[in-house]
Amino acid sequence: MSDVIVVGAGVVGAACAYYAARAGLDVTVVDRGPVAGGTTGSGEGNVLVSDKEPGPELELALLSNRLWRSLADLGGFEFEPKGGLVVAETGEVQRQLAELAAKQDVEHTLVPAESLRDYEPHLAEGLAGGVYYPGDAQVQPMLAAARLLRHGADSFGHGTLRLRLGAAVTGFVRRGDRIAGVRTSQGDVLGDAVINAAGTWGGEVAALAGVDLPILPRRGFILVTEPLPEPLIRHKVYTAAYVTNVASDSEGLETSAVVEGTPAGTVLIGASRERVGFDRTTSVPVLARLAEQAVALFPALREVRAIRSYCGFRPYCPDHLPVIGADPRVPGLYHACGHEGAGIGLAPATGHLLAQMLTGSPTDLDLRPFRPDRFAEESS
């Protein structure tokens, strides 16, 4: 019998389990696959504040950014506080970037065109400027999930953390109207509370409890280059179109240049977004467009070989906000899903806030904007 069952062993579920165990709760993490076997294993590892509009998600990102920097002391997941550089192709776009940065009220530096190469010596000529955000960072997402689970399990003097992998959740155990555990392909797992941290599949898990969460998959591809002998790119670099694409409601294909290096010497190239269900078919035209956009930003990449690509599914919510908190429709059920492409960056804050809620402590942020029943209110 656990205090908390976490459904999902991705980075959000791992963060929920870590903070709950650190708060003194006994936790069981259940997943139908391995650790980080879903969206987490297909991510770039972004820890961003630069792409967030002012409001609840930016507040969540700022809290999470602080927590990631504290978690970095655990080591072992390649935390890189590299900063992010958003670049503009035109003067008008540069003006819009400056306006957004001013409204965000986070640490930033406006970078005129003539100073861009001070930040990135290999950038293309002819760009109109940019904005540098020193708070942007990167982690290796699979290592981060595994490390959080390991340290949650090692929370001596606190709670406990156990893993049940290869156990698909097929339903919920109820005690009256209240959730009392989950039914799995390996038998029932009982607990006082259940956190749905199933990412892109969070809507399916919610449906097993009889509630609706409109979470849809939004596919994205990433190109990976051969390892380079010397670092080519210093920061996370992306064009202003990335911010627009993140906020878009379009089902169609959208791409924007997002380029960054890794400690292994490879370069990661994104980003694409499209809603095509769970279709994993590799799209050569999309990969070609990503390569073209990356070369336009960093011409030196034209001579570098791409060695592989991969795709994942972002858990998309219609209002672009995650679902975090207790579900008033089903006592004992909590949600931590729907983060779209920001789940890795927002994971620590999500886990920290839910642990506060589960232990009856005041939460550091107002969770009402993320409440699970908000979609039913909008449709009524």
C-alpha positions in Angstrom: 0.0 0.0 0.0 1.4 3.3 -1.1 0.6 6.9 -0.2 0.9 7.9 -3.9 0.9 5.9 -7.1 2.5 7.8 -10.1 1.4 6.6 -13.5 4.2 7.4 -15.9 8.0 7.0 -15.6 8.9 10.0 -17.8 10.6 13.0 -16.4 7.3 14.6 -15.1 6.4 11.4 -13.3 9.9 11.0 -12.0 9.8 14.5 -10.6 6.5 13.9 -9.0 7.8 10.7 -7.4 11.1 12.4 -6.3 9.4 15.3 -4.6 6.7 13.2 -3.0 9.3 10.8 -1.6 11.4 13.7 -0.3 8.2 15.0 1.4 8.0 11.7 3.4 5.4 9.9 1.2 5.6 6.2 0.1 5.5 6.2 -3.7 5.1 3.6 -6.4 5.7 4.5 -10.0 3.9 2.4 -12.6 4.7 2.4 -16.3 3.8 0.1 -19.2 7.3 0.5 -20.6 10.8 1.4 -19.4 11.9 4.7 -17.7 11.6 7.6 -20.2 10.2 5.2 -22.8 7.7 7.8 -24.1 7.9 11.5 -24.9 10.8 12.1 -22.5 13.0 9.8 -24.5 12.3 11.7 -27.7 13.0 15.2 -26.3 15.8 17.7 -26.6 16.0 18.5 -22.9 14.9 22.1 -23.1 14.7 24.1 -19.8 13.4 27.4 -21.2 12.0 30.6 -20.0 12.6 32.5 -23.3 9.7 31.1 -25.2 7.0 31.6 -22.5 4.4 34.4 -22.7 3.8 36.3 -19.5 1.4 34.5 -17.3 1.0 31.2 -15.4 3.2 29.1 -17.6 6.1 31.6 -17.3 5.7 31.6 -13.6 5.8 27.8 -13.6 8.9 27.9 -15.8 10.7 30.3 -13.6 10.1 28.2 -10.5 11.1 25.1 -12.4 14.3 26.8 -13.6 15.3 27.5 -10.1 14.6 23.9 -9.0 16.6 22.4 -11.9 19.6 24.5 -10.8 19.2 23.0 -7.3 18.8 19.5 -8.7 21.9 19.9 -10.8 23.9 19.3 -7.6 22.7 15.6 -7.9 24.8 15.4 -11.1 24.6 12.7 -13.7 22.1 14.3 -16.2 24.2 16.7 -18.1 22.7 20.0 -16.9 24.0 22.8 -19.0 23.2 26.4 -18.0 24.2 27.5 -21.6 21.7 30.3 -22.1 19.5 30.8 -25.1 19.8 33.1 -28.1 16.6 34.0 -30.0 17.4 35.6 -33.4 15.4 37.8 -35.7 15.6 37.9 -39.5 14.0 41.4 -39.8 13.9 44.6 -37.8 10.2 44.2 -37.2 10.7 40.8 -35.7 13.5 42.1 -33.5 11.1 44.8 -32.3 8.6 42.1 -31.4 11.2 40.1 -29.6 12.2 43.1 -27.6 8.6 43.8 -26.6 8.1 40.2 -25.5 11.3 40.2 -23.4 10.2 43.5 -21.7 6.8 42.0 -20.8 8.3 38.7 -19.5 10.4 40.7 -17.0 13.1 38.1 -16.8 16.9 38.5 -17.2 17.8 39.1 -20.8 20.1 41.1 -23.1 19.0 42.8 -26.3 21.6 41.9 -28.9 22.1 44.2 -31.9 22.9 42.7 -35.3 26.6 43.6 -35.1 27.0 41.8 -31.7 25.4 38.5 -32.7 28.7 36.8 -33.6 30.1 37.7 -30.1 27.6 35.1 -28.9 27.7 32.7 -31.9 30.7 33.2 -34.2 29.3 30.8 -36.9 25.9 32.5 -37.3 24.8 33.5 -40.7 25.2 37.1 -41.8 22.2 39.4 -42.4 20.3 38.7 -39.2 18.6 41.8 -37.6 19.5 41.0 -34.0 18.3 38.9 -31.2 17.7 38.5 -27.5 19.9 36.5 -25.2 18.4 34.7 -22.1 21.0 33.5 -19.7 18.4 31.5 -17.8 17.8 29.0 -20.6 19.4 25.6 -20.0 19.5 22.0 -21.2 19.4 18.6 -19.6 19.8 15.0 -21.0 16.1 14.0 -20.4 16.5 10.3 -20.1 19.3 10.6 -17.6 17.3 13.2 -15.7 14.3 11.0 -15.3 16.4 8.0 -14.2 18.5 10.2 -11.8 15.4 11.7 -10.2 13.9 8.2 -9.6 17.2 6.9 -8.2 17.5 9.8 -5.7 13.9 9.5 -4.8 14.5 5.9 -4.0 17.5 6.9 -1.9 15.6 9.4 0.2 16.8 8.0 3.5 14.8 9.3 6.4 12.1 10.4 4.1 9.6 8.3 2.1 10.1 5.4 -0.2 10.0 5.0 -4.0 9.4 1.7 -5.8 9.2 1.1 -9.6 6.7 -1.2 -11.4 7.8 -1.3 -15.0 6.1 -3.2 -17.8 2.8 -2.8 -16.0 0.1 -1.3 -18.2 -2.6 0.5 -16.3 -6.0 -0.9 -17.4 -8.3 0.7 -14.9 -8.8 2.1 -11.4 -9.5 0.6 -8.0 -12.2 2.5 -6.2 -13.4 2.6 -2.6 -16.8 4.2 -2.9 -16.4 7.3 -5.0 -12.7 7.6 -4.3 -9.7 6.3 -6.2 -7.9 3.7 -4.2 -5.3 2.4 -6.7 -4.8 1.2 -10.2 -5.5 -2.0 -12.0 -2.5 -3.1 -14.1 -1.5 -6.0 -16.4 0.6 -7.2 -13.4 -2.2 -6.9 -10.8 -3.7 -4.2 -8.6 -1.5 -1.6 -7.0 -3.2 0.1 -4.1 -2.7 3.7 -2.9 -4.3 6.7 -1.3 -3.8 8.9 -4.3 -3.0 8.4 -8.0 -1.1 11.0 -10.1 -1.7 10.7 -13.8 1.7 11.6 -15.3 1.2 9.7 -18.5 2.2 12.5 -20.8 0.7 12.2 -24.3 -1.4 9.3 -23.1 -2.7 11.3 -20.1 -6.1 11.6 -21.7 -6.4 7.9 -22.1 -5.5 7.3 -18.4 -8.1 10.0 -17.4 -10.7 8.3 -19.5 -10.2 5.1 -17.5 -11.3 7.1 -14.5 -14.3 8.4 -16.4 -13.1 12.0 -16.9 -12.2 13.9 -20.0 -8.8 15.5 -20.6 -8.4 16.8 -24.2 -4.8 15.9 -24.6 -3.7 15.2 -28.2 -0.3 14.1 -29.7 1.7 16.7 -31.6 4.5 15.1 -33.5 7.9 16.5 -33.8 11.1 15.4 -35.5 14.8 16.0 -34.5 17.9 15.6 -36.7 21.1 14.5 -35.1 24.5 15.3 -36.7 27.7 13.4 -36.5 29.9 14.4 -33.5 32.0 17.4 -34.3 35.7 17.6 -33.2 35.2 21.2 -31.9 32.0 22.9 -30.6 30.2 24.8 -33.3 27.3 26.2 -31.3 27.6 27.7 -27.8 24.0 28.3 -26.8 20.6 27.1 -27.6 19.8 29.1 -30.8 16.4 29.5 -32.4 14.5 31.8 -34.6 11.5 33.9 -33.5 9.2 31.6 -35.5 9.7 29.0 -32.8 7.8 31.1 -30.3 5.0 31.5 -32.7 4.8 27.8 -33.5 4.7 26.9 -29.8 1.6 29.0 -29.3 -0.1 27.9 -32.5 -3.3 25.9 -32.6 -2.7 24.7 -36.2 -3.0 21.0 -37.0 -0.8 21.4 -40.0 3.0 21.2 -40.3 5.0 24.0 -38.8 8.8 24.2 -38.6 11.3 26.6 -37.2 15.1 26.5 -36.8 16.2 25.3 -33.4 19.9 24.3 -33.1 22.1 23.4 -30.2 25.1 21.3 -29.4 25.5 18.5 -26.9 28.3 17.4 -24.6 28.9 14.4 -26.9 29.7 16.8 -29.8 26.6 16.1 -31.8 24.2 18.9 -32.9 20.5 18.6 -32.4 18.3 20.2 -35.1 14.5 20.9 -34.7 11.8 21.8 -34.5 8.7 20.5 -36.3 5.1 20.4 -35.1 2.0 18.7 -36.6 -1.0 16.8 -35.3 -1.1 13.5 -37.2 -2.2 11.2 -34.3 0.4 8.7 -33.3 1.9 8.2 -36.8 5.6 7.5 -36.4 6.3 7.4 -40.2 9.5 9.2 -40.9 8.9 12.2 -43.2 11.9 12.9 -45.4 10.4 16.3 -46.6 10.1 17.5 -43.0 13.7 16.4 -42.2 14.9 18.2 -45.3 13.2 21.4 -44.3 14.7 21.2 -40.8 18.2 20.7 -42.4 17.6 23.6 -44.7 16.6 26.0 -41.9 19.5 24.9 -39.8 22.0 25.6 -42.6 20.4 29.0 -43.2 21.1 29.8 -39.6 24.6 28.2 -39.4 26.1 27.8 -42.9 28.9 25.7 -41.6 26.4 22.9 -41.0 26.2 22.4 -44.7 29.4 20.3 -44.5 28.2 18.2 -41.5 26.5 14.9 -42.0 23.2 14.0 -40.3 23.5 10.5 -38.9 20.0 9.8 -37.6 16.6 11.3 -36.8 13.9 10.5 -34.2 10.4 11.7 -33.5 8.2 12.1 -30.5 4.7 13.2 -29.5 4.2 16.3 -27.4 1.1 16.2 -25.1 -0.9 19.1 -26.6 -3.7 20.9 -24.6 -6.0 23.3 -26.5 -5.0 26.3 -24.2 -1.3 25.4 -24.2 -1.2 25.0 -20.4 -0.5 21.8 -18.6 -3.0 20.0 -16.3 -1.7 20.1 -12.8 -3.6 19.3 -9.6 -6.4 17.4 -7.9 -9.4 16.4 -10.1 -12.5 17.5 -8.3 -14.6 15.1 -10.4 -12.8 12.0 -9.0 -11.5 12.2 -5.4 -8.0 10.8 -5.0 -7.0 11.5 -8.7 -4.4 14.0 -9.5 -3.0 15.1 -12.9 0.5 16.1 -14.0 0.3 16.0 -17.8 -0.4 18.1 -21.0 2.9 20.1 -20.9 3.3 19.9 -24.7 7.0 20.5 -25.6 7.8 22.0 -22.2 7.5 19.0 -20.0 11.2 18.5 -19.4 11.6 22.1 -18.4 8.5 22.2 -16.2 8.9 18.8 -14.5 10.5 19.9 -11.2 7.9 22.6 -10.5 5.1 20.2 -11.4 6.4 17.6 -9.0 7.2 20.1 -6.3 3.8 21.7 -6.4 1.9 18.4 -6.3 4.0 17.2 -3.4 3.0 20.3 -1.5 -0.7 19.7 -2.4 -0.5 16.0 -1.3 1.0 16.9 2.1 -1.4 19.7 2.7 1.2 22.5 2.4 0.5 25.8 0.8 1.6 25.7 -2.8 4.2 28.1 -4.1 2.1 29.0 -7.1 -1.6 29.4 -7.7 -2.7 26.2 -9.5 -6.1 27.3 -10.6 -5.0 28.1 -14.2 -3.9 24.5 -14.5 -7.0 22.9 -12.9 -8.1 19.6 -14.6 -11.8 20.5 -15.0 -11.3 23.8 -16.8 -12.1 22.3 -20.2 -15.5 21.2 -19.1 -16.2 24.7 -17.9 -15.2 26.1 -21.2 -17.5 23.8 -23.2 -20.6 24.3 -20.9 
